[in-house]
Amino acid sequence: MDLVKLLQHWQGILFIVFSIITLIQVFYYLFFFIRLAIYKVQQKPVSQTHPVSVIICARDEAANLAKNLPGALVQEYRTTHEVIVVDDNSFDDSKYLLEEFQKKFKQLNIIELKQEAKLIPGKKFPLSVGIKTAKYEIVLLTDADCMPASEHWIDKMQATYTDDTEIVLGYGAYYKKPGLLNKLIRWETVHTAMQYLSYALAGLTYMGVGRNLSYKKTIFYRHKGFSAHNRIPSGDDDLFINMAATSKNTAINIDKDTFTKSEPAKTWGQWFRQKTRHNSTGKYYKAKHKFLLGLYSFTHFLYYPAFIAALVFFNWQWALVVFAIRFILQAAVLYAVTKKLDEKDLFVSFIFFDIWMFFYYLLFSMAVIKKPRDQWK
């Protein structure tokens, strides 16, 4: 009988559900995302410099290496450093291109792999070889299709390290191009960065991106490299950081000089395949990270359907009041975040992109159960 009476007030239940969803979303903005919005780079009185090994893995990337490798080779860095390119079984002209680069840039070291690693799919084997070959304790990782945003990339990324720091997370941006697809790709990149950088500031680091990531060789060896997840093709960046990061050993750097920039996917199909591969690793995260990320995504997914239901079936005025609370907070945080990440042009349409995330979750929900491809290229 009580259930029947309760169901008679289903409109009120819809509003309560919408209010709870909004409250959870507001919690994430106030507890996590605002940390990145108000974050200020700490200026060190004395900046210590460390030897650095930059590592780039490439497979059939001759065109990208020709375009982007000079950006890593002409860095202004007064301390010893090296740039290692691991040529992973390429069939194109990468070998000859790299040999030409090496004639001019003595800090370039080439590792040529001629055999596939058995039972270790993806990028993890060539990256492991690069890290083990590196001469220096601090390794700085990027991809062949990435260009450092400035000649101070190495200098400013390594300057983030303190005595307690073992991991430094950077931001990997995409070039701004015309068209809707480019904006959606860049928005998803900002949205992801807002999460992993904010979680790191809260002491709950769960991932980094291989386009711009640094850590010490000692932490790599302490966790036996990628052995815990060698069978998984992806995850050389996020799964390793998820395993190795603590509340004390991770720092972030969002100085614009430390960004890297990449060419975004040119077609919807290419982007879909790329994101499906990237999203396939989340199910291997630590339980606390899966819970926090899952709760945010689930309530984000339900937010606009619940808002429309409360607007239509309950009281549009009260629904708008609740909506306005999140909207104002969200606008303030996203304005600061997009400004810090040099993506301010996306802010003017943030409500459109926020609605788009409903469809994004639908599109890529299958990635959590789909087996990823064995090849990384």
Secondary structure as UniProt FT lines:
FT   HELIX           2..7
FT   TURN            8..9
FT   HELIX           10..28
FT   HELIX           29..33
FT   HELIX           34..37
FT   STRAND          52..58
FT   HELIX           62..73
FT   STRAND          81..88
FT   HELIX           94..104
FT   TURN            106..107
FT   STRAND          108..113
FT   TURN            118..119
FT   TURN            122..123
FT   HELIX           124..133
FT   STRAND          138..143
FT   TURN            144..145
FT   STRAND          146..148
FT   TURN            151..152
FT   HELIX           153..158
FT   TURN            159..160
FT   TURN            163..164
FT   STRAND          167..169
FT   STRAND          172..174
FT   HELIX           180..201
FT   TURN            202..203
FT   TURN            210..211
FT   STRAND          213..216
FT   HELIX           217..222
FT   TURN            223..226
FT   HELIX           227..229
FT   TURN            230..231
FT   TURN            236..237
FT   HELIX           238..244
FT   STRAND          250..252
FT   HELIX           256..258
FT   STRAND          260..262
FT   HELIX           268..279
FT   TURN            280..281
FT   HELIX           282..284
FT   HELIX           287..313
FT   HELIX           316..340
FT   TURN            341..342
FT   HELIX           344..349
FT   HELIX           350..364
FT   HELIX           365..368
//
